[in-house]
Amino acid sequence: MIYVGSAGSEHTIDAAPGDTVMSAAVRHGVPGIVAECGGNCSCATCHVWVREEFAPLVGPPGEMEEDLLDMGVSERRDTSRLSCQIVVTDELAGLTVDIPPEQP
């Protein structure tokens, strides 16, 4: 998986199927993924922008995630997701996400 920071720095890590994009980032010290709630879909501090080519594979946010994205992020985009809600699968090999410059 590839995480791209707001200044353009890239962090490439290995993540196991079943991990979440957030848990892999936290475990590997990727800057910008705050993850205050620990992956409970209650804070929006793990907001990412999924790259367009991966959006269909990742799918849309669920209802609770949708509410947090609407209320909790400063720059919502069509591909905004909470990284705690994206489960790593083999299909997502090479997944690239952009990390916003600010988390809520």
Secondary structure as the mmCIF struct_conf table of DSSP 4:
data_model
#
loop_
_struct_conf.conf_type_id
_struct_conf.id
_struct_conf.beg_label_comp_id
_struct_conf.beg_label_asym_id
_struct_conf.beg_label_seq_id
_struct_conf.end_label_comp_id
_struct_conf.end_label_asym_id
_struct_conf.end_label_seq_id
STRN STRN1 ILE A 2 VAL A 4
TURN_TY1_P TURN_TY1_P1 SER A 6 ALA A 7
BEND BEND1 GLY A 8 GLY A 8
STRN STRN2 GLU A 10 THR A 12
TURN_TY1_P TURN_TY1_P2 PRO A 17 GLY A 18
STRN STRN3 THR A 20 THR A 20
HELX_RH_AL_P HELX_RH_AL_P1 VAL A 21 ARG A 27
TURN_TY1_P TURN_TY1_P3 HIS A 28 GLY A 29
TURN_TY1_P TURN_TY1_P4 PRO A 31 GLY A 32
TURN_TY1_P TURN_TY1_P5 GLU A 36 CYS A 37
BEND BEND2 GLY A 38 CYS A 43
TURN_TY1_P TURN_TY1_P6 THR A 45 CYS A 46
STRN STRN4 HIS A 47 VAL A 50
HELX_RH_3T_P HELX_RH_3T_P1 GLU A 52 PHE A 54
HELX_RH_AL_P HELX_RH_AL_P2 ALA A 55 VAL A 58
HELX_RH_AL_P HELX_RH_AL_P3 GLU A 63 GLY A 72
BEND BEND3 SER A 74 GLU A 75
TURN_TY1_P TURN_TY1_P7 ASP A 78 THR A 79
STRN STRN5 SER A 80 LEU A 82
HELX_RH_3T_P HELX_RH_3T_P2 SER A 83 GLN A 85
STRN STRN6 VAL A 87 VAL A 87
HELX_RH_3T_P HELX_RH_3T_P3 ASP A 90 LEU A 92
TURN_TY1_P TURN_TY1_P8 ALA A 93 GLY A 94
STRN STRN7 THR A 96 ASP A 98
HELX_LH_PP_P HELX_LH_PP_P1 ILE A 99 PRO A 100
BEND BEND4 PRO A 101 PRO A 101
#
